[in-house]
Amino acid sequence: MNLGAILHLNGKLQEAESNYLKALQLKPDDTITQSNLRKLWNIMEKQGLRTLSP
């Protein structure tokens, strides 16, 4: 999750997404990771990097 957050803050959005998803595989109920991933997806949608919401 921390790696995802660092990548997120540094604009490496697709790498951040991958790391958040890996973190959620290990700890599916982690609300902080879930929240960060939702925020990331909102940013990605605005930039045209993601077109579908889960």
DSSP file (Angstrom, degrees, kcal/mol; ACC not computed):
  #  RESIDUE AA STRUCTURE BP1 BP2  ACC     N-H-->O    O-->H-N    N-H-->O    O-->H-N    TCO  KAPPA ALPHA  PHI   PSI    X-CA   Y-CA   Z-CA
    1    1 A M     >        0   0    0      0, 0.0     4,-2.2     0, 0.0     5,-0.2   0.000 360.0 360.0 360.0 -42.3    0.0    0.0    0.0
    2    2 A N  H  >  +     0   0    0      1,-0.2     4,-2.3     2,-0.2     5,-0.2   0.902 360.0  50.7 -63.7 -40.2    2.8    2.4    0.9
    3    3 A L  H  > S+     0   0    0      1,-0.2     4,-2.6     2,-0.2     5,-0.2   0.920 109.5  51.7 -62.9 -42.4    4.5    1.8   -2.5
    4    4 A G  H  > S+     0   0    0      1,-0.2     4,-2.5     2,-0.2    -2,-0.2   0.907 109.5  50.0 -58.5 -42.2    1.2    2.5   -4.2
    5    5 A A  H  X S+     0   0    0     -4,-2.2     4,-2.5     2,-0.2    -2,-0.2   0.898 110.8  48.7 -65.5 -40.9    0.8    5.8   -2.3
    6    6 A I  H  X S+     0   0    0     -4,-2.3     4,-1.5     2,-0.2    -2,-0.2   0.927 113.6  46.3 -65.0 -44.5    4.3    6.9   -3.2
    7    7 A L  H  <>S+     0   0    0     -4,-2.6     5,-2.5     2,-0.2    -2,-0.2   0.905 111.3  53.6 -63.1 -40.8    3.8    6.1   -6.9
    8    8 A H  H ><5S+     0   0    0     -4,-2.5     3,-1.5    -5,-0.2    -2,-0.2   0.934 109.2  47.5 -57.7 -49.7    0.4    7.8   -6.7
    9    9 A L  H 3<5S+     0   0    0     -4,-2.5    -1,-0.2     1,-0.3    -2,-0.2   0.772 110.5  53.2 -65.8 -26.3    2.0   11.0   -5.4
   10   10 A N  T 3<5S-     0   0    0     -4,-1.5    -1,-0.3    -5,-0.2    -2,-0.2   0.282 118.7-108.4 -94.9  10.4    4.7   10.9   -8.0
   11   11 A G  T < 5S+     0   0    0     -3,-1.5     2,-1.5     1,-0.2     3,-0.2   0.583  79.2 130.7  79.7   9.6    2.2   10.7  -10.9
   12   12 A K     >< +     0   0    0     -5,-2.5     4,-2.3     1,-0.2    -1,-0.2  -0.586  28.6 165.3 -93.5  73.0    3.0    7.0  -11.8
   13   13 A L  H  >  +     0   0    0     -2,-1.5     4,-2.5     1,-0.2    -1,-0.2   0.858  65.3  47.8 -67.1 -43.1   -0.7    6.2  -11.8
   14   14 A Q  H  > S+     0   0    0      2,-0.2     4,-1.9    -3,-0.2    -1,-0.2   0.881 114.3  47.7 -68.9 -36.0   -0.8    2.9  -13.5
   15   15 A E  H  > S+     0   0    0      2,-0.2     4,-2.1     1,-0.2    -2,-0.2   0.889 111.3  52.0 -67.8 -38.9    2.0    1.5  -11.3
   16   16 A A  H  X S+     0   0    0     -4,-2.3     4,-2.7     2,-0.2     5,-0.2   0.922 107.6  52.2 -62.0 -44.5    0.2    2.9   -8.3
   17   17 A E  H  X S+     0   0    0     -4,-2.5     4,-2.5     1,-0.2    -1,-0.2   0.927 108.5  50.8 -57.9 -46.3   -3.0    1.1   -9.3
   18   18 A S  H  X S+     0   0    0     -4,-1.9     4,-2.0     1,-0.2    -1,-0.2   0.902 112.3  46.3 -59.0 -43.0   -1.1   -2.2   -9.7
   19   19 A N  H  X S+     0   0    0     -4,-2.1     4,-2.3     2,-0.2    -1,-0.2   0.878 111.0  51.3 -71.4 -37.7    0.4   -1.9   -6.2
   20   20 A Y  H  X S+     0   0    0     -4,-2.7     4,-2.2     2,-0.2    -2,-0.2   0.923 110.6  49.7 -62.1 -43.2   -2.9   -0.9   -4.6
   21   21 A L  H  X S+     0   0    0     -4,-2.5     4,-1.3    -5,-0.2    -2,-0.2   0.888 110.6  49.6 -64.8 -38.6   -4.6   -3.9   -6.2
   22   22 A K  H  X S+     0   0    0     -4,-2.0     4,-1.4     2,-0.2    -1,-0.2   0.909 109.8  51.9 -63.8 -41.5   -1.8   -6.2   -5.0
   23   23 A A  H  X S+     0   0    0     -4,-2.3     4,-2.3     1,-0.2    -2,-0.2   0.891 107.9  51.7 -62.1 -39.1   -2.1   -4.8   -1.5
   24   24 A L  H  < S+     0   0    0     -4,-2.2    -1,-0.2     1,-0.2    -2,-0.2   0.775 103.3  58.1 -71.7 -25.0   -5.9   -5.4   -1.5
   25   25 A Q  H  < S+     0   0    0     -4,-1.3    -1,-0.2    -3,-0.2    -2,-0.2   0.879 113.0  40.5 -66.1 -36.7   -5.2   -9.1   -2.5
   26   26 A L  H  < S+     0   0    0     -4,-1.4    -2,-0.2     1,-0.2    -1,-0.2   0.838 136.6  15.7 -79.0 -34.8   -3.2   -9.4    0.7
   27   27 A K    ><  +     0   0    0     -4,-2.3     3,-1.8    -5,-0.2    -1,-0.2  -0.652  68.6 177.5-142.7  79.0   -5.5   -7.4    2.9
   28   28 A P  T 3  S+     0   0    0      0, 0.0    -1,-0.1     0, 0.0    -4,-0.1   0.724  78.5  55.1 -61.2 -25.0   -8.9   -7.0    1.2
   29   29 A D  T 3  S+     0   0    0      4,-0.0     2,-1.0     5,-0.0     3,-0.1   0.288  70.3 127.9 -94.2  11.7  -10.5   -5.1    4.1
   30   30 A D    <>  -     0   0    0     -3,-1.8     4,-2.2     1,-0.2     5,-0.2  -0.558  40.1-168.7 -73.0 103.8   -7.9   -2.3    4.2
   31   31 A T  H  > S+     0   0    0     -2,-1.0     4,-2.3     1,-0.2    -1,-0.2   0.802  82.1  56.4 -68.0 -29.2  -10.1    0.8    4.1
   32   32 A I  H  > S+     0   0    0      2,-0.2     4,-2.7     1,-0.2    -1,-0.2   0.937 109.8  45.0 -67.4 -45.2   -7.1    3.1    3.5
   33   33 A T  H  > S+     0   0    0      2,-0.2     4,-2.5     1,-0.2    -2,-0.2   0.908 112.9  51.7 -64.0 -41.3   -6.0    1.2    0.5
   34   34 A Q  H  X S+     0   0    0     -4,-2.2     4,-2.1     2,-0.2    -2,-0.2   0.922 112.0  46.6 -60.0 -44.4   -9.6    1.1   -0.8
   35   35 A S  H  X S+     0   0    0     -4,-2.3     4,-2.4     2,-0.2    -2,-0.2   0.924 112.1  49.7 -64.4 -45.7   -9.9    4.8   -0.4
   36   36 A N  H  X S+     0   0    0     -4,-2.7     4,-2.6     1,-0.2    -1,-0.2   0.896 110.3  51.4 -60.4 -40.4   -6.6    5.6   -2.0
   37   37 A L  H  X S+     0   0    0     -4,-2.5     4,-2.8     2,-0.2    -1,-0.2   0.906 108.7  50.3 -65.7 -41.4   -7.5    3.4   -5.0
   38   38 A R  H  X S+     0   0    0     -4,-2.1     4,-2.0     2,-0.2    -1,-0.2   0.924 111.9  48.1 -61.6 -43.3  -10.9    5.1   -5.4
   39   39 A K  H  X S+     0   0    0     -4,-2.4     4,-2.0     2,-0.2    -2,-0.2   0.920 111.9  50.0 -61.7 -43.8   -9.1    8.5   -5.4
   40   40 A L  H  X S+     0   0    0     -4,-2.6     4,-2.8     1,-0.2    -2,-0.2   0.925 108.8  51.5 -60.8 -45.7   -6.5    7.2   -7.9
   41   41 A W  H  X S+     0   0    0     -4,-2.8     4,-2.5     1,-0.2    -1,-0.2   0.868 107.3  53.7 -61.7 -36.2   -9.3    5.9  -10.2
   42   42 A N  H  X S+     0   0    0     -4,-2.0     4,-2.0     2,-0.2    -1,-0.2   0.924 111.2  45.5 -62.8 -43.4  -11.0    9.3  -10.1
   43   43 A I  H  X S+     0   0    0     -4,-2.0     4,-1.6     2,-0.2    -2,-0.2   0.923 112.7  50.7 -63.9 -44.5   -7.7   11.0  -11.2
   44   44 A M  H  <>S+     0   0    0     -4,-2.8     5,-2.9     1,-0.2     6,-1.0   0.885 109.0  51.4 -63.1 -38.8   -7.2    8.4  -13.9
   45   45 A E  H ><5S+     0   0    0     -4,-2.5     3,-1.2     4,-0.2    -1,-0.2   0.918 108.5  51.2 -64.0 -42.5  -10.7    8.9  -15.2
   46   46 A K  H 3<5S+     0   0    0     -4,-2.0    -1,-0.2     1,-0.3    -2,-0.2   0.813 112.6  46.7 -63.8 -30.2  -10.2   12.6  -15.4
   47   47 A Q  T 3<5S-     0   0    0     -4,-1.6    -1,-0.3    -5,-0.1    -2,-0.2   0.415 116.7-113.8 -91.9   1.1   -6.9   12.1  -17.4
   48   48 A G  T < 5S+     0   0    0     -3,-1.2    -3,-0.2    -4,-0.4    -2,-0.1   0.672  86.4 116.5  77.0  16.8   -8.5    9.5  -19.7
   49   49 A L  S   <S+     0   0    0     -5,-2.9     2,-0.3     1,-0.2    -4,-0.2   0.579  78.8  32.7 -91.4 -10.9   -6.5    6.7  -18.4
   50   50 A R        +     0   0    0     -6,-1.0    -2,-0.3    -9,-0.1    -1,-0.2  -0.983  55.8 176.9-146.8 130.9   -9.5    4.8  -17.0
   51   51 A T        +     0   0    0     -2,-0.3     2,-0.4    -3,-0.1    -1,-0.1   0.594  63.6  60.8-112.7 -13.8  -12.9    4.8  -18.5
   52   52 A L        -     0   0    0      2,-0.0    -1,-0.1   -11,-0.0    -7,-0.0  -0.936  65.8-143.9-120.6 138.6  -14.9    2.4  -16.3
   53   53 A S              0   0    0     -2,-0.4    -2,-0.0     1,-0.1   -11,-0.0  -0.736 360.0 360.0 -91.6 147.3  -15.6    2.5  -12.6
   54   54 A P              0   0    0      0, 0.0    -1,-0.1     0, 0.0    -2,-0.0   0.513 360.0 360.0 -69.6 360.0  -15.6   -0.8  -10.7
